[in-house]
Each structure stands twice: as C-alpha cells, then as structure tokens.
C-alpha cells in the first residue's frame, strides 16, 4: 500500500528552505528570547541574525531507549555513550521534556520543556491538613483552589517556586508546560479552575515576560467535571459545599470512582456508563454525535482556559487511533475557541500506548502519521509525543524516521497557507511562497479509497490513511 508520496521537487528551492527549517528546529529559544506570533498560528522565533522565523515544534516526553539519570561524569565512557545515544534518539526533535537534576550538557542543543506545575500546585494544597481525603477529595481541592487563587500567600508561594525554577532551569533554551490535562483535573478527578491556570501563567509572565507556556487541556474531549460545573452555575450562584451526588445516577454514586458521574459534555451527555457492580466505561457514541460533542466541548475548554498559556493542545491517543479525522477536528475546535492566531501543538502517541496488541508498530504508525499530517492540514504548527515508559521502544524506533521525514518537510509546512479544503475524510491544504505551490493531503478513512481533485484539475486517489505531499 502506497501511503506517502512526494513528487520531485526543485533541489535549489528545497536546499534554501531546508536551511531555514534546520535553523527553525535547532536555533536558541528561551524565556530571554523574543517570541511573537503571526496571524496563521505560528510561533515566531528570532534567529542569530535577529530575523523572525516560523517555529514548528517537534517535541518528545521521555526518550524511549534512553534513560535519564542524575549521575553526570562527563569524562566517563558511559557518559560519552549516553550522549551519543541521546543525540541519535532525539535527532528529529527540537524539544525534549527535561526534569531539573537530570539534565546533561549534551542535551543543551534541544529546547527543554519544564513541567513542574502539577506537583507545585498540589504541594500547596497538601498544606491544608483538614481537607477531606476520601474518594471525592478532588472536589474539595478544586473548591479550595478557587478560594485561594487571589490569596497573597498563594501568590507568594507561586512566586517563590517560579524563582527557584528559573534559578535552576535545565537549559538556557526552554519553554514551560502547564498543569497536564488542566480541564480534566491534572492529577486529580475534578477540573483545575481556569482562574488557577490564569494565575500561574500571570506569575510566570511577571518573572519571565517572554515565557512560552504550553497548555495540554484534556486527555479526551468527551467531557469533564468542568462542563458539569459550568452548567450547574448557570442556575446556581456557587457550587455546594459537598459534591451534589443527587444530580447523578445511582449507579454512578455506587461506582468505584463516584466523581466520574459528574464528567459530562456541554449538553449534559455523560462521559461514562456505569453498571451495577460499580464498573465504568466510556459512553459509546454514534460517530456524528461524538464529533459534535468533541467540537463543542473543546471550543469551550479552549475559550475558558485561554488565559492559562499561549500555546495549546490536547492528547487523545485512543480516540485519534479509532477515528483519525478527530486530529483535524481537534484543531478546528481549538481555533474556534482561541482564534486563528494562537499556536496549536497537538499531542500524539509516540510509543504505542494506544496500539492494539495484534497490530505491528509499522502498521500502527501508518495511522499515527495520518493523524499528524491531518492536524497539520487543519493548521497545527507543532506536534508532541507522549511515550509510555512501560513499553519497550519498538514503536518509537519506527517513529524516528517518520519524524526525520517531517523535519525535512518543514520547508513546505512552514509556508503560507493559501487554501484549505476539508470534505469528510479528505483533508487538503495548499501552501505557497508566491512562486511555488504545494499540496498536503490526507485520507483519514481507515477503509475507503478517496478521490480528490487538485487545484490544477488533476484527479488524485488516496488509499486509506494515505498522506500525500507534492508540488503543483
């Protein structure tokens, strides 16, 4: 099956733009670096000549096949071997999540992503020893976040933590990653309030005015406690002291995690189904129903949490695999909530977290590759990868050449968008520089061959999950 085609391109053109793309990937970036955005959702970064360039993020959380360690014996053979291993396994990436204390000199070529804010926030909440500690503790912790958000003591705490973070930052080239899945609750089961996300972002900007803050909103867009709370507050002045269990089903109340009964879509559709034994599973939707819920929920999340950062994303590995067109719909929904100017870097599965056991790494990544390029067609300007630590790195091994290919295509991807056409499972964007024009197209159907007509009148058939890139 022919799943990726690149027509012959002019060598001179690609050489010139590939130099630009390489600079875009490897040039310095830090809180001290001047960043800006354009009206097409690109983060712009100044290069060594002080000229702004479009920055396409290619980031990875964890590096399968490489182990981060505290030891740093720069003159040892192990250090040199690890340095080479790190460079090989991060070659296509320009950003890596790095924890303070685990950084090494050889990692400095990459932009470091720092994400300490979930433990930082919960360490503050842990000071309140009278908070309930039962299965519904996260409801009370979320309520406390609202009460504390403007407390000078909380602000002072954030300031001191941020100053320490900056004093011990892992690299001079860095960005921040906010509370993971903030609209689902981070590490909890009730959403972190938007005001808390906004306060953290504002304190970061006080101490680091040029800070780039990446916000991963949710792990799926089927609904969350935030949307229940939003609907509740339409007819009530505030949330009750205790979870309003009377508003959810008896089966939900008796389930192993009762708070999941409050996870709802914007229209009240429940995210989970519960049985009499207390087990729960995702509600099964018709495709069009899922797409409607997904779009509306994400638009609300994006709009209401827009003050939490300046780059946004979601991660939804199993949903993207099941329905690859969701990768494009996700971008559309985020843009509907944030506007076209805000950069979007979508999270994808890098090491087989959502891979069925009977599917080979290569076949699985055909699907993931389609997801990636579909998001790009719709306007994402970066991709990040979450990697399951519990799995061996076979999937990541197969991902690396796909990322090298993506890196080589940045010369085209970073061009201006002239036109975008989406018809069902067909997704197409026209890119150009005023002289040359290129088409990037995908077929997000897992079963059907799809036919499209290119701007020059040529008819093109795309195999299931095929990605097509060509000069026109």
N, C-alpha and C positions, 0 to 999 in steps of 0.2 A: 504494500500500500504506500503510495507516494504522499507523504504528509507534510513536506516542506519544500517549497520551490523558490529559488532565487534566480531571476533572469540575469544574463550577463550585463554587468554594469561598467561604465566608463572607469578605467583604472585611475585616471587623474582625479576625477571627482571623488571617488572613494578614498583615495590617498589623502586629499586635502581634508575631507570631513572626518576621516578616521583619526587624524591627528587631533582634531577638535574633540572627538569623542573620548580619546585617551586622556586628554587634558581634563575633560569634564569628569572622568571617572577617578583620576588619581590626584587632582590638584588639592591644595590645602583647603580645609574647611574647619571653622572653629567658632566659638562664641565671639571671638575677636574679629572674625572675618565678616565682611559686609555681605549680607544676603538681601535679596529682594525677590519679587515675583512679577510675572507678566500677566497679560490678560488671557492666557491659554493654560494657566495652571502649572506653570513651570517655576521651580526654584532656580534663581539665577545666582551664580557664584562668580566672584571676581578671580581671574587668573593672575599669574605673575606679572602680566603686562597691564593689570588693573582694568581689564576688559571683562564685561559680564558675559557668561556663557550659561546655557541651559544645562542643568544638572539632572541626570537621570539616575535615581538611586537604585543600586543593586546590593541589597543587604542580607546578612545571614545572622540568625540567632543560633548560637552553637555552631561548631565546625565538626561534623561527623568525621571520624578518623583521626582527629587531633584532640589532645587532652590539655585543657588549661590547668596550669599548676602554679603554686606560689613560689617554688624554687626558681632562682634566677642566677645560675652560674654561667656567666657569659663566656667563660674560657673552656667550658666542658664540651666534650663530644656530643653528649645528649642535647645540650643547648643548640649547637650548630645543626644537628639533625632535626630537632624540633622546629628550628627556624625555617629550614628548607621545606619541611612538611607543611607548616603553616602557610608559607607562600604558595606552595603548589595547590593546596586545598582551598585557598581563598583567592586564587588568581583572577577569576571573573568578577569578584565582588569589590565594591568600593567602600562598603560599610560593614562593620562587624560589632556585635554586642560584646562589650568587654567589661568585666567587673573589676572594680578597684582592688589592687593587690595581686591580680592575675595577669596584668599587662607585662609585655616584654618589649624591648627596643625594636625587635623586628616586626612588631605589629603597628608601628607608627606610620607606615605607609598607608594604612587604611583609616577612614573616618571611624571613630569609636562612638558607639551608641551606649549611653548610660541610662539605666532604668532602675533607680533605687526608690521610686516614689511609693510603691505599694507598701513595702516594709516600713518606710519612713512614716507614712500615714498611720498604719496600724500600731506602730510603736507608740505613737502619741495617744491613740485610743486606749491602749493597754494600761495607761496610767490611771484610768478611771476604774478602780477596782470594784465599784458597786454595779457596774454594767452586768446585765444578765449574761449567762454563759451557756444557755441551752441551745437547742437546735435552731431557734429563731433569733439568736444573738445578733445576727447581721442587721435585722430590722432596727434594733435599738442602737446599734453602732452608726447606722446611716442617719437616724434621727439626731444623734449626738453631733455628727459632722455638721449638720445644718446649724445647730446651736452654737458650735464652736468656730464656725468659719470666719467670723469677724472678731473673734476674741483676740485681744492683743497678745495674750500668752501663746495662742496658736500661731499667730503671725511671727512672733519672736522665735518660736520653735522652728518654723519653716525657714526663716532667715538663717538661723544658726546652722541648720542642716545643709542648706544650699551653699553657704560659705565654706563649710567643711568639704562638701562635694567638689566645689571648684578648686579649693586648695589641693585636693588630692585627685584631681581628674586624671583619667588614664592616658590622655593624649592632648596635644595642642590642637588636634583636629577632631571635633566631636559634635554630636547633637544629643538631645535628651529624648527619652521615651517616657511618656506619661504613665499613669496607672493603667495596667493592662486590662482591656475589656471594661473600661470605666463605666459604661452604661449598663453592664450586666452585674457589676459589683466588684471588679478586680478579683481579689482572692476571696471575696465573700459572696453571699447569696441575696443581697439587696443592693440596688444600684448606688454607686457613689454619687452624691448630688452634684449637678452641674456647677453650683456655686463653689464647691470644694475644688473641682478641676480648674475653675477660673482663678481661684485664689492662688493655687500652686503655680499656675502659669504666670500670673502677675508678679509674684515674688521672684520667680526666676528672671523675669524681664527687668526687675529692679537691679538685680545683681549681675545680669548678663544681658544687656539690652538687645544684642543681636541673636539671642538664643533661638535655635530651631527646635521646636517641641513636637514630636511625633505622637499622635493620639490614635491608639487602636481602640475603637469604640466598643465593639462587641465580637463575640465568637460565633454568632449567627444573627440573622435579622428576623427571627420569627416572633420576637417579643421579649419583654423583660419586666421586672417589677417596676421599673421607672415608668413604663407606659400605663400600668395599673394605677400607680400613684398619680400620674398626670390626669387620668380620667376621674379618679376619686376627688381630686382637688377642684374639679370643675363645679362640684356641688357642696364642697366642704371647705372650711377655712384652713384646716390643717389636718395632718394625719393623726389618728388616735394614739393614745399612749401605748397601746398594745396592738399587735397585728389584728386586723379586722377579719378574723377567721370565718365569721358568719357570712362573709361575702364570697367564699369559695366552696367548692363541693365537699361533701362529707368524705368522699374517697381521697380527695387532696389533703384534707385535715388529718386523715389517718395514715397518710403515706410516710415513707421513711424520711422525706425532706419536705415538711409541710409548706415552707415558704415558696416552693416551686409552684404551688397553686396560684400564686399572685403573678406569675410570669404570663403576661398576656400581650397580644398585639394591640395596635392603636384602637381597634374597634371592639376589644374585649375577647377576641378569639383566644382560647387557651393555648399555650405553647406545649403543654404536656397533657397526656392522658394517664389516668390512674386506675389501677384495678383494686379489687377488694383485699388483696394481700399486701397492699402498700407499695407495690412496684409502680414505676412510672416509665413512660416512653414518649417520644415526640409525637405530637398530633400528626396524622397523615393527611396532607392536603392534596387537592387536585392541583395540577401544575399552574394553571392560571390564577387560582386562589393564592398559592404560595408566592407567585410573582407579585401580585397586588399587595399582599401583606408585607413582603420583603421591601418593596419600594417605599411604601408609605411609612413603615417603621423607621427605615434608615434615614429618610428625609427628616423625620422628627428628631432622631438621635443627633444627626449632623447639625441641624439648626440649633437645638437646645444646648449642645455641648461645644458649639463653635468657639466659645471664648476660652476653651481649655488648652488650645495649642494653635499651631499654624500649618501643620501637615496632618492628614487624616487617613484612616484605614479601617478595615475590619479583617478578621480571619474567619474563614468558614470552610474548612478543608473538605469535610464530608459533603456539605451541600454543593460546593463547587464541582466536586467529582460527580455527584449524582446528576447535576444539571449545570453544565459548563457555562451556559448563557448567563447564569447568575453573576459571573465575574464582570460581565458588561453592565448588567442591570445595577449591580452594586455601585459602579462608577457613576451611572446616570443618577441614582438616588442620592449619593453623596453630593454631587454637583447641584441637585435640586435644593438641598438643604444649605449648602455652603456657598454656592456661586461658582462660576467658571474659573475664578482667579486662584482659588485655593489648591495647592498641590495635593495629589492623592497618590499614596504609595500602598498598593494592595498586598496583603499577606497571602502567601501560597505555601503549600506543603512541600518541604524540601527533602524529607527522609522517610516518606511512606507511612505517615501516621494514618492516613485515610485509605491506604492501598488494600484492596481485598487480597486475602491470602493466596487466591488462585490466579492472581494477575502478576505477570513479570514486571520488574522495575521499568524496563523499556516501554512496555505497553502502557503501564500506568502513567508514565511521563508524557506519552502522546497526549493524554487527556490534560495533564497539568500544563503542558506547553500551549495547548489551545486556550486554556483559561488565561494564561499570561498575556498572549497576544490579543485575545478578545478584550481584556481590560485596557490594553494599550490603544486599540482601535477606538474605544469609547473615551479615552482621554486620561488614563492614569499616566503619571510621569515618574513612576518608580515601582519597584517590586521588592518585597522582602520575603524571606523564607524562614519558617519555623521548623526546627528539626527535632524529632523525637529522640531523646537521649537513650531510650531503652532499646532502640533498634540498631542493628549493625548497618554500616554505611553503604550498602549496595545501591539504594535508590539515589543517595547523594552522589555517588560515583557516576551514575548515569546522568544526573542533573548538570554536572560541571560542564560538559561540552555544550549543552543547551544554553548555559549561561555565557560561555565564550562566544557562541553564535549571537546571542542577544547583544553582548557588548560590541561585537563587530557591526551590528546593525544600528547602533546609536546614531551614526551619521545620517541615517534616514529618519529614524524615530523622532529625533530632536528637531526636525524641520517643521515649518509652519503647517498647520492643518488647513487645507483648502476646502475639504468637503468630507462629510461623514454620512454614510448610508447604513441603516440597520433595518433588515427585513426578516423577522423571525430569527432563524438560526444563522442567517448570513450577516456578517459584520464587515464593513469596509471603510477605510479612511484613505483619503488622497493627501499625500504630503508633497511639498514643493519648496523650491528656493527662488522661484521667479524664472528659472531657466529649465530645470529638470523637474519631472514629476514622478512620484512613486505611489504604488498602491500596496497597502497591507490589508489582507482579508483573511477571515477565518470562517469555518463552518462548525458551529458549536453542536450540531446534531451528532449523536453517538451512533446513528444507524443509517442515515439517509445521505445520499449524494445530492448536493445542492448546486444549482446553476445560477450564475450571476452574469450581468453584463457590465463590462468595464467602461470607463468614460470614452475610450476610443471606439466603442461599439463591438469589441471583441467579446464573445461568449466564453465563459470560463466555468468549468465544472470542478467543484471541490469535494473531495472524499470526506467521509465522516471524520471530524476533528482535525481536518487539514488546515495548515497555516500557509498562506501564500504571500510572497513579497516580490515585487518586480518593478522595474522602471516602465513607465507607459509613455 
